[in-house]
Each structure stands twice: as structure tokens, then as C-alpha cells.
Amino acid sequence: MQRKFLLTVATVGIAAIAACSSDGSLSPNGADATQGTLVVKLTDDPFTFDSVSRVDLYIARVDGRRAAVDSAQKADSTHPGTNTNPDAGWVVLAEPKARFNLVELQQGTTVDLGSLKLPVGEYKGFRIIVIADSSTMTLKSGVVLTKTSKPGINWPKSGQVVINVPVTNAVKVAPGTNSFVVDFDLAKSFEIPQGKLSTLGASWRGWAAGIIDNSTLPSTGALSGTVHRDSLTGVLGANVTVELMKNGSLVADTSKADVLATQRVTSAGFWKFAYVPAGTYVVRATPTKDSGYQPAVLSSLVVVGGKEAEGKVVVLPKNVP
């Protein structure tokens, strides 16, 4: 879940457990037990681009089907048309045809993209269709990067860009309402040449991280807290990078494989990692080199499914002369 321009899908909500009638088609309340409604939501993982004020991604639609996507189909963006049979091919799950500011959709915040009633069962193929020409990145300086601006955003092509969502475990649609959360990883979706965004622009990678459905959402939770200097009640840290790391990681570890997610603290020194699988983790806070403070970690942080472990404070020690 690092977001990662990332895709984490979560199914939440009603997810009914229904006893069928004798013909197996109706639940006790008379609802159709052969279909369920899939609500598509959008969120984004925290990212570390402190010079970016907003990223407006134009999402044309989200498609789904029962079969997984093979390598020969990864670049296909053909509209499913009027097809409503997910066994026969792609169906349109949501078609917002609108821009969404990913910067506003972090730390667990979501927005609805649309919904569709589908046959119950498992789904393994998902893709998002983005319109490159209508998507922009705005820097805090006021400069707007587009596909044609200099500097700008280097997309693989004009028009429709396909983001295929990797699915480890099939998404299960049950009778009732199921929510599908598309979790982009903005930090991994764009490559910044030499770190010089304002002069060299950005290149699109189209990263998607994975899916959480209604069978796995209860086993995810959240971690949140603040960064302070010197003590638990010291000055709130600013311009601090916070990383979610594997259990047992140390403050000096340099392996990228140990880092699961990365973000910058807010102006109030706050951080939050959402949709974290239940388990034990380490959080590392790293200030800028000229801050006069050293990195620090919080170890043995336990995430319990369905709950938020909040109020965790990372204390940054001063540099030793």
C-alpha cells in the first residue's frame, strides 16, 4: 500500500450475508441474491512532493471484468460500449469524466466515482482510463504543468492512458452494497528527473498498487500521529519525511525494501497511514539535513483490523555537536 500513483481497492459497506429462498435467487428481504452493487471510490497515498499544491487527474472511466488482464491487453483502452456481461468482457463500472485533485484525497479520504450492479462472484480484471491531455500538476509557485507545457508532464501518449490494476486476490461482489477503493500512489506515478520538478517537469509511470475487497478490509487499519522536536511536547516538526517500515527496521536502515509507504507531515506536523494490513510496524521520521535534528523511529507499532492506532509521537533529537 504505499501508494504508490497507486490503486488499493477496498470493499466496505453492507456486504450482506443472505440466506436464499428455495430457488436460490432471493434473500429473506426480497432482494436479488444474484447481484450486488459495486461502488467505486478514489483515494491516494501520501507523497513527498513538497513543491506540489495539487494534481488534477482526469478520469474518464473505470472498467472491470471477471477475467484477469493478460500482457497482450494491457494497452487496450477500447470502450466496452453497451456490454453488461462481465463474463464476455469489460463493463463500465464508473464513468465520471471529471478531474480529481489527488492531493485532497490522502490519509484515507475518498470520493465516489460511480457505481454499477453486477452479478455476484469474483472479479480479477480492473483498469482505469485517464485522459492525459486534460490532466495537470500545479506547483506551489503557481506554475501549471500539462502535456504541452515546458516544463511539463511527459505522458506515454496523447489521449487515453490505461492504468491496469494488479489483482492478487479476486475482488468478491456479494449481494448488497460493496465499495471498491481505487488507491493511487502519486509518489510512484511520476518520475522527477534529477528531482528538478520546476525545471525538468515530470514523467508518468502509471503505478497501481493493489486491491482490498470486503473480505480483507476488516484486516486493515490505520496509524497516525505527530512529529515533535526534543520532547513529546516539543515544537511540532515541519518538512519531515515519515516512512512506514517493516517490523524490526532501524533508524539507519537504507534498504528500500524495508520501506512500505512514505509521506510528508502536514503543516501541523501530522501524519497518517491508512489501509495498513494488520500487523506490527516501525515508523521513521527524517527531518531535512539543515534542520539541526536527527532521524528517529517508533518501533513495535501494532495495527489492528478496523481500528486506528492514533496519537503516536515521534521525537526528533538534536544533532550531536
C-alpha positions in Angstrom: 0.0 0.0 0.0 2.4 2.6 -0.5 0.5 4.4 -2.6 2.5 4.3 -4.7 0.1 6.7 -8.3 -1.4 3.7 -6.7 -4.5 1.5 -6.7 -5.7 0.0 -3.4 -9.2 -1.3 -3.6 -11.3 -1.7 -0.6 -14.7 -3.1 -0.4 -16.8 -1.9 2.5 -20.3 -1.3 3.5 -23.3 -3.6 3.7 -21.9 -6.8 2.1 -24.9 -8.8 3.0 -24.8 -12.4 4.2 -28.1 -13.7 2.8 -30.0 -17.0 3.1 -31.5 -17.7 -0.3 -35.1 -18.9 -1.0 -35.8 -22.3 -2.4 -34.9 -21.2 -5.9 -31.6 -19.6 -4.7 -32.5 -16.2 -6.2 -33.8 -14.1 -3.4 -32.7 -13.1 0.1 -35.2 -13.1 3.0 -35.9 -9.4 2.5 -36.8 -10.0 -1.1 -33.6 -8.5 -2.6 -31.9 -10.2 -5.6 -29.3 -12.5 -4.2 -27.7 -13.0 -7.7 -26.5 -9.4 -7.9 -24.6 -6.8 -5.8 -23.8 -3.1 -6.3 -20.1 -2.2 -6.6 -19.4 1.4 -5.5 -16.1 2.7 -6.9 -14.2 5.2 -4.7 -10.9 7.0 -5.2 -8.1 7.8 -2.7 -4.4 8.5 -2.9 -1.4 7.5 -0.8 0.5 10.3 0.9 3.5 11.6 -1.1 6.7 13.6 -0.6 6.5 16.3 -3.3 6.6 19.4 -1.1 6.6 21.7 -4.1 3.2 20.4 -5.4 0.0 22.1 -4.4 -2.4 19.9 -6.5 -2.5 17.1 -9.1 -5.7 17.1 -11.1 -6.1 13.7 -12.8 -8.9 13.4 -15.5 -10.5 10.0 -15.0 -12.7 9.1 -18.0 -13.9 5.7 -16.6 -13.1 2.6 -14.5 -13.8 -0.8 -16.2 -14.0 -4.3 -14.7 -14.5 -7.9 -15.8 -14.2 -11.4 -14.3 -11.1 -12.5 -16.2 -7.6 -11.2 -15.4 -5.8 -8.9 -17.8 -3.1 -10.6 -19.9 0.0 -8.9 -21.3 -1.4 -8.6 -24.8 -4.3 -6.5 -23.5 -2.5 -4.1 -21.1 -2.6 -1.2 -23.5 -6.1 -1.7 -24.8 -8.4 1.3 -23.9 -11.4 0.4 -26.1 -14.7 1.5 -24.6 -16.8 -1.5 -23.6 -19.8 0.1 -25.3 -23.1 -1.3 -24.1 -21.7 -4.6 -22.8 -23.2 -5.5 -19.4 -21.9 -9.1 -19.2 -18.6 -9.2 -17.2 -18.1 -12.8 -18.4 -18.0 -11.6 -22.0 -15.5 -8.8 -21.5 -15.1 -5.3 -20.0 -18.0 -3.5 -18.5 -18.0 0.2 -17.3 -18.1 0.3 -13.5 -18.0 4.1 -13.3 -17.7 6.9 -15.9 -17.1 10.2 -14.0 -15.4 12.0 -16.9 -14.1 14.6 -14.4 -10.8 15.9 -12.8 -10.0 14.8 -9.3 -7.3 16.6 -7.1 -5.4 13.7 -5.7 -3.7 15.9 -3.1 -7.0 16.3 -1.4 -7.6 12.6 -1.3 -5.0 11.4 1.2 -4.8 9.9 4.6 -7.9 7.8 4.0 -10.1 10.5 2.4 -12.2 9.1 -0.5 -14.6 10.4 -3.2 -17.2 8.4 -5.1 -16.6 7.8 -8.8 -19.8 5.9 -9.6 -21.5 2.5 -9.1 -22.9 -0.4 -11.0 -25.0 -3.5 -10.2 -23.1 -6.7 -11.1 -23.6 -10.5 -10.9 -22.2 -11.8 -7.6 -18.9 -13.6 -7.7 -15.2 -12.9 -8.2 -13.6 -10.3 -10.5 -9.9 -10.2 -11.5 -9.7 -7.6 -14.2 -9.7 -3.8 -13.5 -8.4 -0.8 -15.4 -8.6 3.0 -15.1 -8.8 5.2 -18.2 -7.1 8.6 -17.7 -7.1 11.4 -20.3 -3.5 12.7 -20.4 -4.3 16.0 -22.3 -6.8 17.0 -19.6 -4.7 16.2 -16.5 -2.4 18.8 -14.8 0.1 19.3 -11.9 0.1 22.6 -10.2 3.2 23.7 -8.2 3.1 25.9 -5.2 4.8 28.6 -7.2 1.6 28.7 -9.4 3.2 27.0 -12.4 0.9 24.5 -14.0 2.4 21.5 -15.8 0.5 20.0 -18.7 1.3 17.6 -21.5 2.2 20.5 -23.8 3.8 23.0 -21.3 7.6 23.5 -20.9 8.4 22.1 -18.4 5.5 19.7 -18.5 4.2 16.2 -17.9 5.7 13.5 -20.1 2.9 11.1 -20.8 3.4 7.9 -22.9 0.9 9.2 -25.4 -1.9 11.7 -26.0 -5.5 11.0 -25.3 -6.4 7.9 -23.3 -3.8 6.3 -20.9 -4.6 2.9 -19.5 -3.8 2.0 -15.8 -4.2 -1.7 -15.2 -4.9 -2.6 -11.6 -2.9 -5.6 -10.4 -5.1 -8.1 -8.6 -3.5 -10.6 -6.2 -6.8 -12.0 -4.9 -10.1 -11.7 -6.8 -12.5 -8.9 -5.7 -15.6 -10.5 -4.4 -19.0 -8.9 -5.2 -21.7 -10.1 -2.7 -25.5 -9.3 -2.6 -25.9 -5.8 -1.2 -23.5 -2.8 -1.5 -19.8 -3.3 -1.9 -17.2 -0.5 -2.1 -14.2 -0.6 -4.4 -11.5 1.9 -3.3 -9.0 2.8 -6.1 -5.9 3.9 -4.2 -3.4 5.8 -6.4 0.3 6.2 -5.4 1.1 9.6 -6.6 4.7 9.4 -5.5 5.4 6.4 -7.6 3.2 7.5 -10.5 5.5 10.3 -11.5 9.3 10.3 -12.0 11.0 13.6 -11.3 14.3 13.9 -13.4 17.1 14.8 -11.0 14.5 15.9 -8.5 14.1 19.2 -10.5 10.3 19.3 -11.0 10.1 23.1 -11.6 12.7 23.0 -14.4 12.5 19.4 -15.9 8.9 18.5 -15.2 7.6 15.0 -14.6 7.3 11.7 -16.4 4.2 9.5 -15.9 4.8 5.9 -14.7 1.2 4.9 -14.2 1.7 2.9 -11.0 -1.1 0.9 -9.4 -0.6 -0.9 -6.1 -3.3 -3.4 -5.5 -6.8 -4.1 -4.2 -8.5 -4.6 -0.8 -12.0 -6.1 -1.0 -14.7 -6.7 1.5 -13.0 -10.0 2.6 -9.7 -8.2 3.5 -10.8 -4.7 4.6 -11.6 -5.8 8.1 -8.0 -6.8 8.5 -6.7 -3.3 7.7 -6.4 -0.4 10.0 -4.5 2.9 10.3 -1.6 4.5 12.1 -1.4 8.2 12.8 0.4 10.7 15.0 2.7 13.7 15.0 6.4 14.6 14.9 7.9 16.8 17.7 11.4 18.2 18.4 13.2 17.4 21.6 10.3 16.0 23.6 6.8 14.7 23.5 5.5 18.2 24.0 8.2 20.0 21.9 7.8 22.1 18.8 5.9 20.3 16.0 8.2 19.1 13.3 8.0 20.7 9.8 9.4 19.5 6.5 9.8 16.0 7.9 9.5 12.8 5.8 7.7 9.9 7.6 8.1 6.3 6.5 6.1 3.2 7.4 8.6 0.4 7.6 8.7 -3.4 8.2 8.9 -4.5 11.8 12.4 -4.7 13.1 13.7 -1.8 10.9 16.2 0.5 12.5 16.7 4.3 12.1 19.9 3.8 10.0 18.4 1.2 7.6 18.9 2.0 3.9 17.1 -0.9 2.2 14.2 0.4 0.1 12.6 -3.0 0.6 12.0 -2.2 4.2 10.0 1.0 3.4 6.3 0.3 2.8 5.0 3.8 2.5 6.3 7.4 2.6 4.7 10.8 3.2 5.5 14.4 4.4 4.0 15.6 7.6 1.3 18.3 7.3 1.9 21.9 8.3 0.7 20.9 11.8 3.3 18.0 12.0 0.6 15.4 11.5 1.0 12.1 9.6 -1.4 9.1 8.9 -1.1 5.8 7.1 -4.5 4.4 6.1 -5.4 0.9 4.8 -2.5 -0.8 6.6 -2.7 -4.6 6.9 -3.0 -5.7 10.5 0.5 -6.3 11.9 3.4 -4.7 13.7 5.4 -1.8 12.1 8.1 0.8 12.6 7.6 4.5 11.7 10.7 6.6 10.9 10.7 10.4 10.8 13.6 12.1 8.9 14.0 15.9 9.0 15.9 17.9 6.4 19.7 17.9 6.7 19.8 21.6 7.6 17.2 21.3 10.4 19.7 20.6 13.2 17.9 17.4 14.2 18.4 13.7 13.6 16.0 11.0 12.3 14.1 8.9 14.9 11.9 5.8 14.9 8.9 4.4 16.8 9.1 0.7 17.0 6.6 -2.1 17.7 3.5 -0.2 16.5 0.6 -2.6 16.3 -2.2 -2.2 13.7 -5.5 -3.9 14.5 -8.0 -4.5 11.7 -10.8 -2.0 11.7 -9.1 0.4 14.1 -6.8 3.4 14.0 -3.8 3.5 16.3 -3.6 7.2 16.8 -1.7 9.7 18.9 1.7 8.2 18.1 4.5 10.8 18.7 8.0 10.6 17.0 10.5 12.8 18.9 13.4 14.1 16.9 16.7 14.5 18.9 19.1 17.4 18.2 22.3 16.8 16.3 25.3 16.0 18.4 28.0 18.7 18.0 
